[in-house]
Amino acid sequence: MRRIGQVIKLKPEAIEEYERLHAAVWPEVLAMIAACHISNYTIFRYQTWLFACFEYTGDDFAADMQKMAADPKTREWWTCTDPLQEPLADREAGAWWASMKEVFHTD
């Protein structure tokens, strides 16, 4: 199992809409998240910062992310959520959310 943390900014005027969407995530999107071996997925907000953390239990993260990106319902969901976000300029090439380095964990 691999824990993943990511960060992105949220447009200040988009906070209410972003939280409204995530109060009722589409079932197809949730099913695709699970199908891509992601669990314990949480998004936190601090002012205009979003922090996501989740556990990945698959064998090929890149392939699972490609599978998710190819899913029509997930792509439709992203047309609703992506315009509300502001990706960090120094994120990895091709990434939307910036990856974070895990520096501590305890169970």
C-alpha positions, 0 to 999 in steps of 0.5 A: 500500500502506498499513501499519496498526498497532493495539493492544489489551490482553489479559486476563492470564488469557487469554494462554495461550488467545489464543496457543493459538488463534493457533498454529492460526488457522482456514484460513477466517479466513486466507483472509478476511484475504487476500480483504480485501487484508491481508498481512504480518499480525503480532500481537506480545505484550508482557505483556498488550499486543497490537500488530498490524501489517499491510499493506493493498493494497485501495482501500476499507479500510472496505468490506473491513473490513465484508466481513470483519465479515460473514463467518460464519467470521470472526465465529465466530473473533471469538467465541473471541478477543474475550472474551480482549481488553480494548479501550482506552477511548479507541479510535475509535468503533465500533473494537475495536482502537485504531489507531496513528499510523505515525511511522517506517518504513524498507525 
